[in-house]
Amino acid sequence: TPQLPPADQRFTKLERSWIGYDIGNSAFTLLVTTILPLYFNSLAEDAGIAPSMYLAYWGYAISVTTIIVALMGPILGAVSDHSGSRKQIFLMTVVLGVLAMLVLALPLTWFSFLVLFVVARTGYQASLVFYDSMLHDITTPDRMDKVSSYGYALGYIGSCIPFVLSLLVVLGKDVVGLDMKTAIAIAIVI
């Protein structure tokens, strides 16, 4: 029988929660870098937009998100540190990202999809500003490396499960009789 590590070496509830968020945000990254661009391309192509243009629009959306977070991250970080509202602002960014992502599951035009993608990705990227800084709050200095390493490792492993499920839905859509929009909606919810 396997033996449990001593109680002082087990992860606390806060540490487990921090690691769990790493799994979730890694799954978002995998979906955004693999499946969503293909879906956006199909939406734009259906609207008669040239491939070179929809690839440019996708790149612009990524750039806009990066600029928004680069500008608002330090401001929100300073406000949260000064007012002691880091957890509340973190939660606000997570909710913004999750809600925008769920709306992406609805049938949308290519432009609406792109705008909501920017909102979802901005919420996600902004949440990381606070998530990373919370490591100091949820563990002791001597455990930071261990907690961070587990978060990183389990983030990779844990993100593969929803990604594989999403990929099976999208690639197997014809087998089960789904159209692309329905398959993507299911992948986003997963």
C-alpha positions as CSV (number, residue, x, y, z in Angstrom):
1,T,0.0,0.0,0.0
2,P,1.2,3.5,-0.8
3,Q,2.1,5.7,2.1
4,L,1.0,9.3,2.4
5,P,3.7,11.9,2.8
6,P,3.9,13.4,6.3
7,A,1.2,16.0,7.0
8,D,3.7,18.9,6.8
9,Q,4.6,17.9,3.2
10,R,1.1,17.6,1.8
11,F,-0.4,20.5,-0.1
12,T,-2.7,22.8,1.8
13,K,-6.2,23.7,0.4
14,L,-4.8,27.0,-0.9
15,E,-1.9,25.4,-2.5
16,R,-4.2,22.8,-4.2
17,S,-6.4,25.6,-5.4
18,W,-3.5,27.5,-6.9
19,I,-2.3,24.4,-8.7
20,G,-5.9,23.7,-9.9
21,Y,-6.0,27.1,-11.5
22,D,-2.8,26.3,-13.3
23,I,-4.5,23.3,-14.8
24,G,-7.5,25.3,-15.9
25,N,-5.5,28.2,-17.4
26,S,-3.3,25.7,-19.3
27,A,-6.4,24.1,-20.8
28,F,-7.5,27.6,-22.0
29,T,-4.1,28.2,-23.6
30,L,-4.2,24.9,-25.5
31,L,-7.7,25.6,-26.8
32,V,-6.9,29.1,-27.8
33,T,-3.8,28.2,-29.7
34,T,-5.1,25.1,-31.5
35,I,-8.9,24.9,-32.0
36,L,-10.2,28.4,-31.8
37,P,-8.0,29.8,-34.6
38,L,-9.3,27.1,-37.0
39,Y,-12.9,27.9,-36.1
40,F,-12.3,31.6,-36.5
41,N,-10.8,30.9,-39.9
42,S,-13.9,28.9,-41.0
43,L,-16.2,31.7,-39.7
44,A,-14.2,34.4,-41.7
45,E,-14.0,32.2,-44.8
46,D,-17.7,31.6,-44.7
47,A,-18.1,35.4,-44.6
48,G,-16.0,35.7,-47.8
49,I,-12.9,37.1,-46.1
50,A,-9.6,36.3,-47.8
51,P,-7.3,33.9,-45.9
52,S,-4.6,36.6,-45.7
53,M,-7.0,39.0,-44.1
54,Y,-8.5,36.6,-41.5
55,L,-5.0,35.5,-40.5
56,A,-4.2,39.2,-40.1
57,Y,-7.3,39.9,-38.0
58,W,-6.5,37.0,-35.7
59,G,-3.0,38.4,-35.2
60,Y,-4.4,41.8,-34.5
61,A,-6.8,40.4,-31.9
62,I,-3.8,38.7,-30.1
63,S,-1.9,42.0,-30.3
64,V,-4.8,44.1,-29.0
65,T,-5.1,41.7,-26.0
66,T,-1.4,41.9,-25.3
67,I,-1.5,45.7,-25.4
68,I,-4.6,45.9,-23.2
69,V,-3.1,43.7,-20.5
70,A,0.3,45.4,-20.8
71,L,-1.4,48.7,-20.1
72,M,-3.9,47.7,-17.5
73,G,-1.9,45.0,-15.7
74,P,0.4,47.4,-13.8
75,I,-2.5,49.7,-13.0
76,L,-4.7,46.9,-11.7
77,G,-1.7,45.4,-9.9
78,A,-1.0,48.6,-8.1
79,V,-4.6,49.2,-7.2
80,S,-5.0,45.6,-5.9
81,D,-1.8,45.9,-3.8
82,H,-2.7,49.3,-2.4
83,S,-6.3,48.5,-1.6
84,G,-5.9,44.9,-0.6
85,S,-8.3,43.7,-3.3
86,R,-6.1,41.3,-5.2
87,K,-8.5,38.4,-4.7
88,Q,-11.5,40.4,-5.8
89,I,-9.8,41.8,-8.9
90,F,-8.5,38.3,-9.7
91,L,-12.0,36.9,-9.5
92,M,-13.3,39.8,-11.6
93,T,-10.8,39.0,-14.4
94,V,-11.6,35.2,-14.2
95,V,-15.3,35.8,-14.4
96,L,-14.9,38.2,-17.3
97,G,-12.8,35.6,-19.2
98,V,-15.0,32.7,-18.4
99,L,-18.2,34.5,-19.4
100,A,-16.8,35.8,-22.6
101,M,-15.5,32.3,-23.4
102,L,-18.9,30.7,-22.8
103,V,-20.5,33.3,-25.1
104,L,-18.1,32.2,-27.8
105,A,-20.0,28.9,-27.8
106,L,-23.0,30.7,-29.3
107,P,-23.4,31.1,-33.0
108,L,-21.6,34.4,-33.9
109,T,-20.4,36.3,-36.8
110,W,-16.6,36.3,-37.4
111,F,-16.4,39.9,-36.1
112,S,-18.4,39.2,-32.9
113,F,-16.4,36.1,-32.3
114,L,-13.2,38.1,-32.6
115,V,-14.3,40.8,-30.3
116,L,-15.5,38.3,-27.7
117,F,-12.2,36.4,-28.1
118,V,-10.3,39.6,-27.2
119,V,-12.5,40.0,-24.1
120,A,-12.0,36.4,-23.1
121,R,-8.3,36.4,-23.6
122,T,-7.9,39.7,-21.9
123,G,-9.7,38.4,-18.8
124,Y,-7.5,35.3,-18.9
125,Q,-4.2,37.2,-19.4
126,A,-5.1,39.7,-16.7
127,S,-6.0,36.9,-14.2
128,L,-2.5,35.6,-14.6
129,V,-1.0,38.8,-13.3
130,F,-2.8,38.2,-10.0
131,Y,-2.6,34.4,-10.0
132,D,1.2,34.5,-10.3
133,S,1.5,37.1,-7.5
134,M,-0.7,35.0,-5.2
135,L,2.0,32.3,-4.9
136,H,3.5,34.4,-2.1
137,D,0.2,34.5,-0.3
138,I,-0.7,30.9,-0.4
139,T,2.5,29.2,0.7
140,T,5.7,29.7,2.6
141,P,8.9,30.7,0.9
142,D,10.5,27.3,1.4
143,R,7.5,25.6,-0.4
144,M,7.2,28.0,-3.3
145,D,9.4,26.0,-5.7
146,K,7.5,22.8,-4.9
147,V,4.0,24.3,-5.3
148,S,5.0,26.2,-8.5
149,S,6.7,23.1,-10.0
150,Y,3.6,21.0,-9.3
151,G,1.3,23.7,-10.8
152,Y,3.5,23.8,-13.9
153,A,3.7,20.1,-14.3
154,L,0.1,19.3,-13.5
155,G,-1.0,22.2,-15.7
156,Y,0.6,20.5,-18.7
157,I,-0.8,17.1,-17.8
158,G,-4.2,18.4,-16.7
159,S,-4.7,20.6,-19.8
160,C,-4.3,17.6,-22.1
161,I,-7.5,15.9,-20.9
162,P,-9.9,18.7,-21.9
163,F,-7.8,19.3,-25.0
164,V,-8.0,15.7,-26.2
165,L,-11.8,15.6,-25.4
166,S,-12.3,18.9,-27.4
167,L,-10.1,17.6,-30.3
168,L,-12.1,14.3,-30.4
169,V,-15.4,16.3,-30.6
170,V,-14.1,18.6,-33.3
171,L,-12.4,16.0,-35.4
172,G,-15.1,13.4,-34.9
173,K,-18.0,15.8,-35.5
174,D,-18.9,14.1,-38.8
175,V,-19.0,10.7,-37.2
176,V,-21.5,11.8,-34.6
177,G,-23.4,14.1,-36.9
178,L,-22.4,17.5,-35.5
179,D,-21.8,20.6,-37.5
180,M,-18.6,22.7,-36.9
181,K,-20.4,25.3,-34.8
182,T,-21.9,22.7,-32.5
183,A,-18.6,20.9,-32.2
184,I,-16.8,24.1,-31.3
185,A,-19.5,25.0,-28.8
186,I,-19.0,21.7,-27.0
187,A,-15.2,22.1,-27.1
188,I,-15.5,25.6,-25.5
189,V,-17.7,24.3,-22.8
190,I,-15.3,21.4,-22.1
